[in-house]
Amino acid sequence: MRFLAKTILTAISAAYAFGPAQACVMMADFEAEDVQYADAVVIGRIQNYEIVKDPKKHEEHEAFRRKHPEIFKDVKSSGRLLSDYARFEIRVDEVLRGNVDEVIHATWDNSTFGEPTQMPTGPYLIALRKDGSPLPPLRGPSATLLPDPEPGRFKVLQAPCAKAFILEHDSQYAVEVRSLLSASGK
């Protein structure tokens, strides 16, 4: 029984310690057809990109690490937690689907793999969804899904454990998405 409790505690702490990089067992394939779940699709440039950390979750994590140092003795912390997310604006160059302003305020909770600390401005093809919109299906053996971090903002469309719909505007993925949108009449 004691072994089982220690094993469970170790697994939970490892999830905290390694953060988003370990939230998926394996990467799921990107499916361009998931664009059907988007409320808006734009070509635009990212500006004012920042990582938002939940101070309460980070405090809880640090308290847990201090309380159980034996679990973390051989583990390096990334300093990132699954609850962290990115917030940014998109300066829209072209609207492919939806009705949006010239500047979109968006979040990206890439809890399956973690968000980069910085993003080049682009341009990107970005598919977005609104609060409460359906998500693409789970295609991998596991994923971590968290509540929308900032209700009222657009969220980057992303199937669990798959690549996000932040695509280089001239990439093969973006070409495929544009083709699908054209075929469906947007």
Secondary structure, 3 states (H helix, E strand, C coil): CHHHHHHHHHHHHHHHHHHHHHCCCCCCCCCHHHHHHCCEEEEEEEEEEEEECCHHHHHHHHHHHHHCHHHHCCCCCCCCCCCCEEEEEEEEEEEEECCCCCEEEEEECCCCCCCCCCCCCCCEEEEEECCCCCCCCCCCCCCCCCCCCCCCCEEECCCCCCCCCEEECCCHHHHHHHHHHHHCCC
